[in-house]
Amino acid sequence: MSSQVQSGMDPVVLDDIIKRLKEVQSARPGKQVQLSEFEIKQLSVASREIFLHQPNLLELEAPIKICGIVRIPRQRRCAIER
């Protein structure tokens, strides 16, 4: 974690929230984590800031395997494949 989150959220508080969320990963399914509305808002703002500072595009190298269904119109797909 960076020493200071851009949103001004205290890194210690952010680390505590993340720790509480991770603690339930190994617990029984459906176990809830108690977070206040303020903590959820802070976490959302901090997450948004982190995502906004990430690049929009990734540089990838060939070969790339695409798995799943790619849903684009047939005409456009044919143009891409050319």
URTAQUI-V129612 format. One record per backbone hydrogen bond with DSSP energy under -0.5 kcal/mol. NH is the residue of the N-H (numbers start at 1). CO is the residue of the C=O. If there is no record, write none. Layout:
nh->NH co->CO
nh->NH co->CO
This chain:
nh->5 co->9
nh->8 co->5
nh->14 co->10
nh->15 co->11
nh->16 co->12
nh->17 co->13
nh->18 co->14
nh->19 co->15
nh->20 co->16
nh->21 co->17
nh->22 co->18
nh->23 co->19
nh->24 co->20
nh->24 co->21
nh->25 co->22
nh->26 co->23
nh->27 co->24
nh->31 co->28
nh->35 co->33
nh->40 co->36
nh->41 co->37
nh->42 co->38
nh->43 co->39
nh->44 co->40
nh->45 co->41
nh->46 co->42
nh->47 co->43
nh->48 co->44
nh->49 co->45
nh->50 co->46
nh->51 co->47
nh->52 co->48
nh->53 co->49
nh->54 co->51
nh->60 co->58
nh->66 co->64
nh->67 co->65
nh->70 co->68
nh->71 co->69
nh->72 co->70
nh->77 co->73
nh->78 co->74
nh->79 co->75
nh->80 co->76
nh->81 co->77
nh->82 co->78
